Amino acid sequence: MNNHTPINERTFEFAVRITKLCSYLDKQPGTPRLLAAQLFRSGTSIGANIEEST
Protein backbone atom coordinates (compact mmCIF):
# COMPACT_ATOMS: atom_id res chain seq x y z
CA MET A 1 0.00 0.00 0.00
CA ASN A 2 1.38 3.40 -0.90
CA ASN A 3 0.29 6.99 -0.36
CA HIS A 4 -1.35 7.08 -3.79
CA THR A 5 -4.03 4.62 -2.72
CA PRO A 6 -7.35 6.45 -2.18
CA ILE A 7 -8.21 7.16 1.45
CA ASN A 8 -11.42 5.13 1.30
CA GLU A 9 -9.48 2.03 0.21
CA ARG A 10 -6.87 2.53 2.93
CA THR A 11 -9.50 2.97 5.63
CA PHE A 12 -11.32 -0.15 4.41
CA GLU A 13 -8.14 -2.21 4.62
CA PHE A 14 -7.46 -0.78 8.08
CA ALA A 15 -10.96 -1.77 9.22
CA VAL A 16 -10.44 -5.30 7.89
CA ARG A 17 -7.19 -5.61 9.83
CA ILE A 18 -8.85 -4.24 12.98
CA THR A 19 -11.70 -6.72 12.60
CA LYS A 20 -9.27 -9.64 12.34
CA LEU A 21 -7.36 -8.46 15.40
CA CYS A 22 -10.57 -8.03 17.39
CA SER A 23 -11.69 -11.50 16.38
CA TYR A 24 -8.44 -12.90 17.76
CA LEU A 25 -8.67 -10.84 20.98
CA ASP A 26 -12.29 -11.86 21.51
CA LYS A 27 -11.17 -15.49 21.82
CA GLN A 28 -8.82 -14.58 24.68
CA PRO A 29 -10.11 -14.61 28.27
CA GLY A 30 -10.37 -11.53 30.44
CA THR A 31 -9.32 -8.00 29.62
CA PRO A 32 -8.46 -8.51 25.93
CA ARG A 33 -12.16 -9.13 25.27
CA LEU A 34 -13.09 -5.75 26.73
CA LEU A 35 -10.35 -4.06 24.76
CA ALA A 36 -11.46 -5.81 21.57
CA ALA A 37 -14.94 -4.31 21.81
CA GLN A 38 -13.65 -0.75 22.16
CA LEU A 39 -10.96 -1.26 19.51
CA PHE A 40 -13.57 -2.56 17.08
CA ARG A 41 -15.83 0.46 17.60
CA SER A 42 -13.05 3.01 17.28
CA GLY A 43 -11.11 1.21 14.53
CA THR A 44 -14.08 0.83 12.21
CA SER A 45 -15.61 4.27 12.78
CA ILE A 46 -12.94 5.87 10.59
CA GLY A 47 -14.59 4.37 7.52
CA ALA A 48 -17.95 5.87 8.44
CA ASN A 49 -16.34 9.24 9.02
CA ILE A 50 -14.62 9.16 5.62
CA GLU A 51 -17.84 8.16 3.86
CA GLU A 52 -19.74 10.99 5.49
CA SER A 53 -17.12 13.57 4.62
CA THR A 54 -17.04 12.74 0.89
mmCIF file of the C-alpha atoms, coordinates in Angstrom:
data_MODEL
# 
_entry.id   MODEL 
# 
loop_
_atom_site.group_PDB 
_atom_site.id 
_atom_site.type_symbol 
_atom_site.label_atom_id 
_atom_site.label_alt_id 
_atom_site.label_comp_id 
_atom_site.label_asym_id 
_atom_site.label_entity_id 
_atom_site.label_seq_id 
_atom_site.pdbx_PDB_ins_code 
_atom_site.Cartn_x 
_atom_site.Cartn_y 
_atom_site.Cartn_z 
_atom_site.occupancy 
_atom_site.B_iso_or_equiv 
_atom_site.pdbx_formal_charge 
_atom_site.auth_seq_id 
_atom_site.auth_comp_id 
_atom_site.auth_asym_id 
_atom_site.auth_atom_id 
_atom_site.pdbx_PDB_model_num 
ATOM 1  C CA . MET A 1 1  ? 0.000   0.000   0.000  1.00 0.00 ? 1  MET A CA 1 
ATOM 2  C CA . ASN A 1 2  ? 1.378   3.404   -0.900 1.00 0.00 ? 2  ASN A CA 1 
ATOM 3  C CA . ASN A 1 3  ? 0.287   6.992   -0.364 1.00 0.00 ? 3  ASN A CA 1 
ATOM 4  C CA . HIS A 1 4  ? -1.351  7.084   -3.787 1.00 0.00 ? 4  HIS A CA 1 
ATOM 5  C CA . THR A 1 5  ? -4.033  4.625   -2.721 1.00 0.00 ? 5  THR A CA 1 
ATOM 6  C CA . PRO A 1 6  ? -7.351  6.451   -2.177 1.00 0.00 ? 6  PRO A CA 1 
ATOM 7  C CA . ILE A 1 7  ? -8.206  7.159   1.449  1.00 0.00 ? 7  ILE A CA 1 
ATOM 8  C CA . ASN A 1 8  ? -11.423 5.135   1.300  1.00 0.00 ? 8  ASN A CA 1 
ATOM 9  C CA . GLU A 1 9  ? -9.483  2.028   0.210  1.00 0.00 ? 9  GLU A CA 1 
ATOM 10 C CA . ARG A 1 10 ? -6.870  2.535   2.928  1.00 0.00 ? 10 ARG A CA 1 
ATOM 11 C CA . THR A 1 11 ? -9.503  2.967   5.625  1.00 0.00 ? 11 THR A CA 1 
ATOM 12 C CA . PHE A 1 12 ? -11.324 -0.155  4.411  1.00 0.00 ? 12 PHE A CA 1 
ATOM 13 C CA . GLU A 1 13 ? -8.135  -2.213  4.621  1.00 0.00 ? 13 GLU A CA 1 
ATOM 14 C CA . PHE A 1 14 ? -7.464  -0.777  8.078  1.00 0.00 ? 14 PHE A CA 1 
ATOM 15 C CA . ALA A 1 15 ? -10.961 -1.775  9.221  1.00 0.00 ? 15 ALA A CA 1 
ATOM 16 C CA . VAL A 1 16 ? -10.436 -5.299  7.886  1.00 0.00 ? 16 VAL A CA 1 
ATOM 17 C CA . ARG A 1 17 ? -7.191  -5.612  9.834  1.00 0.00 ? 17 ARG A CA 1 
ATOM 18 C CA . ILE A 1 18 ? -8.847  -4.238  12.981 1.00 0.00 ? 18 ILE A CA 1 
ATOM 19 C CA . THR A 1 19 ? -11.696 -6.723  12.600 1.00 0.00 ? 19 THR A CA 1 
ATOM 20 C CA . LYS A 1 20 ? -9.271  -9.639  12.338 1.00 0.00 ? 20 LYS A CA 1 
ATOM 21 C CA . LEU A 1 21 ? -7.358  -8.456  15.402 1.00 0.00 ? 21 LEU A CA 1 
ATOM 22 C CA . CYS A 1 22 ? -10.571 -8.034  17.386 1.00 0.00 ? 22 CYS A CA 1 
ATOM 23 C CA . SER A 1 23 ? -11.691 -11.503 16.377 1.00 0.00 ? 23 SER A CA 1 
ATOM 24 C CA . TYR A 1 24 ? -8.438  -12.900 17.759 1.00 0.00 ? 24 TYR A CA 1 
ATOM 25 C CA . LEU A 1 25 ? -8.671  -10.843 20.976 1.00 0.00 ? 25 LEU A CA 1 
ATOM 26 C CA . ASP A 1 26 ? -12.291 -11.856 21.508 1.00 0.00 ? 26 ASP A CA 1 
ATOM 27 C CA . LYS A 1 27 ? -11.169 -15.487 21.819 1.00 0.00 ? 27 LYS A CA 1 
ATOM 28 C CA . GLN A 1 28 ? -8.821  -14.584 24.679 1.00 0.00 ? 28 GLN A CA 1 
ATOM 29 C CA . PRO A 1 29 ? -10.106 -14.612 28.266 1.00 0.00 ? 29 PRO A CA 1 
ATOM 30 C CA . GLY A 1 30 ? -10.366 -11.526 30.438 1.00 0.00 ? 30 GLY A CA 1 
ATOM 31 C CA . THR A 1 31 ? -9.320  -7.997  29.623 1.00 0.00 ? 31 THR A CA 1 
ATOM 32 C CA . PRO A 1 32 ? -8.459  -8.507  25.926 1.00 0.00 ? 32 PRO A CA 1 
ATOM 33 C CA . ARG A 1 33 ? -12.158 -9.128  25.266 1.00 0.00 ? 33 ARG A CA 1 
ATOM 34 C CA . LEU A 1 34 ? -13.094 -5.747  26.729 1.00 0.00 ? 34 LEU A CA 1 
ATOM 35 C CA . LEU A 1 35 ? -10.353 -4.057  24.759 1.00 0.00 ? 35 LEU A CA 1 
ATOM 36 C CA . ALA A 1 36 ? -11.457 -5.812  21.573 1.00 0.00 ? 36 ALA A CA 1 
ATOM 37 C CA . ALA A 1 37 ? -14.935 -4.312  21.813 1.00 0.00 ? 37 ALA A CA 1 
ATOM 38 C CA . GLN A 1 38 ? -13.648 -0.750  22.160 1.00 0.00 ? 38 GLN A CA 1 
ATOM 39 C CA . LEU A 1 39 ? -10.965 -1.264  19.515 1.00 0.00 ? 39 LEU A CA 1 
ATOM 40 C CA . PHE A 1 40 ? -13.573 -2.560  17.078 1.00 0.00 ? 40 PHE A CA 1 
ATOM 41 C CA . ARG A 1 41 ? -15.828 0.465   17.602 1.00 0.00 ? 41 ARG A CA 1 
ATOM 42 C CA . SER A 1 42 ? -13.053 3.014   17.284 1.00 0.00 ? 42 SER A CA 1 
ATOM 43 C CA . GLY A 1 43 ? -11.114 1.209   14.532 1.00 0.00 ? 43 GLY A CA 1 
ATOM 44 C CA . THR A 1 44 ? -14.076 0.831   12.214 1.00 0.00 ? 44 THR A CA 1 
ATOM 45 C CA . SER A 1 45 ? -15.609 4.269   12.781 1.00 0.00 ? 45 SER A CA 1 
ATOM 46 C CA . ILE A 1 46 ? -12.938 5.874   10.589 1.00 0.00 ? 46 ILE A CA 1 
ATOM 47 C CA . GLY A 1 47 ? -14.586 4.370   7.518  1.00 0.00 ? 47 GLY A CA 1 
ATOM 48 C CA . ALA A 1 48 ? -17.947 5.867   8.438  1.00 0.00 ? 48 ALA A CA 1 
ATOM 49 C CA . ASN A 1 49 ? -16.336 9.242   9.021  1.00 0.00 ? 49 ASN A CA 1 
ATOM 50 C CA . ILE A 1 50 ? -14.618 9.164   5.623  1.00 0.00 ? 50 ILE A CA 1 
ATOM 51 C CA . GLU A 1 51 ? -17.843 8.161   3.863  1.00 0.00 ? 51 GLU A CA 1 
ATOM 52 C CA . GLU A 1 52 ? -19.744 10.989  5.492  1.00 0.00 ? 52 GLU A CA 1 
ATOM 53 C CA . SER A 1 53 ? -17.117 13.572  4.616  1.00 0.00 ? 53 SER A CA 1 
ATOM 54 C CA . THR A 1 54 ? -17.041 12.740  0.887  1.00 0.00 ? 54 THR A CA 1 
# 
